[in-house]
Amino acid sequence: MQTIQSLQDQLNSTPALILYFSAPECNVCYALKPKLFYAVMAHFDPFEIETIDIEATPDIAAHFGVFAIPTVLVFLQGKEFLRKSRHMSVDEIIEQIERPHRLMCS
C-alpha cells in the first residue's frame, strides 16, 4: 500500500515520476490513464508512473494538494515540474515534458 513516506522516498530516488490521481468511478480517469501511460512509456525513458486512488488514500491526495480528478503531477529530479487537472490532453502533457526530460537525460 502506498503511503506519503513511500512516495516521498520514490520521489527522492527516481529521476522522472508521474503521480496519476484518480478514483474508481471516474470515467475520464479510466479513459485517460491507458493513453497517458502508453504515450509516456513510448516517448520517455526512464519514467515511473504511480496511480493514486484518492478514495483509498485521501491523505496522500491532501498531502500533494490534489482536490480534483484526474490530476497528473510530473516530477523531474524530485521537484514538481507540471500539474494538470481535469481538462488535459495526452499530447499537451507529452509536449510539456519533452524538452526538460531530454535536457535531464542528456
C-alpha positions in Angstrom: 0.0 0.0 0.0 1.2 3.5 -0.9 2.0 5.9 1.9 3.1 9.5 1.9 6.5 8.3 3.0 6.9 5.7 0.3 6.0 8.2 -2.4 8.5 10.7 -0.9 11.2 8.0 -0.9 10.3 7.3 -4.5 10.5 11.0 -5.4 13.9 11.2 -3.9 15.3 8.2 -5.7 13.5 8.4 -9.1 14.7 10.9 -11.8 11.3 11.1 -13.5 8.0 10.2 -11.9 4.3 10.8 -12.7 1.7 10.6 -10.0 -1.7 10.0 -11.5 -4.6 10.7 -9.1 -7.9 9.1 -9.9 -10.9 7.3 -8.4 -12.7 4.1 -9.4 -15.9 5.7 -10.5 -14.2 8.4 -12.6 -14.9 7.7 -16.3 -12.5 10.3 -17.6 -9.7 8.9 -15.3 -10.5 5.4 -16.7 -10.3 6.6 -20.4 -7.2 8.9 -20.0 -5.0 6.6 -17.9 -4.0 3.9 -20.6 -3.5 6.6 -23.2 -1.3 8.7 -21.0 0.7 5.7 -19.7 1.3 4.4 -23.2 2.4 7.8 -24.5 4.8 8.4 -21.6 6.4 5.0 -22.0 6.7 5.3 -25.8 8.4 8.8 -25.6 10.4 8.8 -22.4 12.9 6.5 -20.7 13.2 6.3 -17.7 9.9 7.3 -16.3 7.9 5.8 -13.5 4.2 6.2 -13.1 2.2 5.6 -9.9 -1.6 5.6 -9.7 -3.1 7.0 -6.5 -6.7 6.2 -5.7 -7.9 9.3 -3.8 -10.8 7.3 -2.2 -8.5 4.7 -0.8 -5.7 7.2 0.2 -7.2 10.7 0.8 -4.3 11.6 3.0 -1.9 11.3 0.0 -4.2 13.4 -2.2 -4.4 16.1 0.5 -0.6 16.0 1.1 0.0 16.7 -2.6 -2.8 19.3 -2.8 -5.0 17.3 -5.1 -8.7 18.0 -4.9 -9.9 17.2 -8.4 -9.6 14.1 -10.6 -8.0 13.2 -12.8 -4.8 15.1 -11.7 -1.4 14.4 -13.1 1.7 15.6 -11.2 5.0 15.3 -13.1 8.2 15.3 -11.0 11.7 15.6 -12.5 14.6 15.0 -10.2 12.3 15.2 -7.2 10.8 18.6 -8.0 7.2 19.1 -9.2 7.5 20.2 -12.8 3.9 20.0 -14.1 0.4 19.8 -12.6 -2.6 19.2 -14.7 -6.2 18.6 -13.5 -9.4 17.7 -15.2 -9.2 19.2 -18.7 -5.9 18.0 -20.3 -4.8 16.1 -23.3 -2.1 13.5 -23.6 -0.4 15.4 -26.4 -0.3 18.5 -24.2 1.4 16.6 -21.3 3.9 14.9 -23.6 4.8 18.3 -25.3 5.4 20.0 -21.9 7.6 17.1 -20.6 9.6 16.6 -23.7 12.2 19.3 -23.6 13.0 19.3 -19.9 13.2 15.5 -19.9 15.6 15.5 -22.8 17.8 18.0 -21.0 17.7 16.0 -17.8 18.7 12.8 -19.6 21.4 14.1 -21.9 
